[in-house]
Amino acid sequence: MSAPSIPDSAPTRQWSRLCLAMAASLTLSACALQRPANVSNEAKLTPPTPSTVDLLQLPPPQKKIVAAVYGFRDETGQYKPSPDSSFSTAVTQGAASMLMKALKDSGWYIPVEREGLQSLLTERRVLRAVDEHLKNGTPQNTTVPNLLPASIILEGGIVAYDSNVRTGGLGAQFLGIGLSTQYSVDQVTVNLRAVDVNTGAILNSVSTTKTIFSHEIHPSYFRFVNYYDLLEIEGGYTHNEPAQLAVKEAIDAAVMHLTVQGIKDNQWRLRNPSDWNSPLIQRYLDAEKEYTVTVTPRQPAAPEHPPAASPQGTSSATP
């Protein structure tokens, strides 16, 4: 005689499926979670951009140029999209600091402080007050030296930021296994010009453009494990190129192009003239040649008025 079978009730099956779904969700959530950053993580230097490496490898000048930067503003007027923030700007507001760093890295310029000039002048007044106090007490002469004057002023700013210049994606799915990807490209443009302090003439002006690439990969999997239960797994990976590094790359490239153009125009000189043939300088000269557009000289325009009559009143044209 066989043993009686235990009836499998519908509430028991539903409860089992619910427990299985909850366990699967918790397992996937635990795998997706990462250990949050804490104060024990060591801060690192900002990674160098390709143009930063070029600046560090630039041949030395015959004489360094004293350059002043009063400001390098965000002239785009762009803000982040509404889901992110309605008041946060799309690009960094510290472009002037990036420009000063690029000038220092090149080894061609002596950047002088002008953006915080008021704070510098205040401290110099404090030094003069201490100097006067020491003079009254001791015979030592501790006169505060004069500020270093600049020979050129670097002006410009971030002139454009275009979102979603290019967007696209691709996806495929077969037998419940799918993979999709999407990408978007933004673009930032920087303008930099050198102004002669003595004459106010613009020595050179360059504009550089850098793209900002973002992409997303989204795999998915779903399958019916039995007649009633559906297993579905989704994942995702997103990579956004940092906008501040893109701005830094554009500024470094602008400083590099401006320096090479000044060498070409004999506005400043190399310490060793043979460095003119270095592959680094020639590469930037070739980039400038590609940018230059050859224009065909205009043909002389036809005269708008008929030929003048001869003094005898007859036409000068041959009959």
Secondary structure, DSSP 8 states (H G I E B T S, - for coil): ---------HHHHHHHHHHHHHHHHHHHHHHH------TTS--------HHHHHHHTS--BSS-EEEEES--EE-S--B--TTT-SSSBSS-S-HHHHHHHHHHHHSSEEEEE-TTHHHHHHHHHHHHHHHHHHHHHSS-----------SEEEEEEEEEEEEEEEEEEEEEEETTEEEEEEEEEEEEEEEEEEEETTT--EEEEEEEEEEEEEEEEEEEEEEESSSS-EEEEE--EEEE--HHHHHHHHHHHHHHHHHHHHHHTTSS-BSSGGGGG-HHHHHHHHHHHHHS-----------SS-----TTSS-SS--
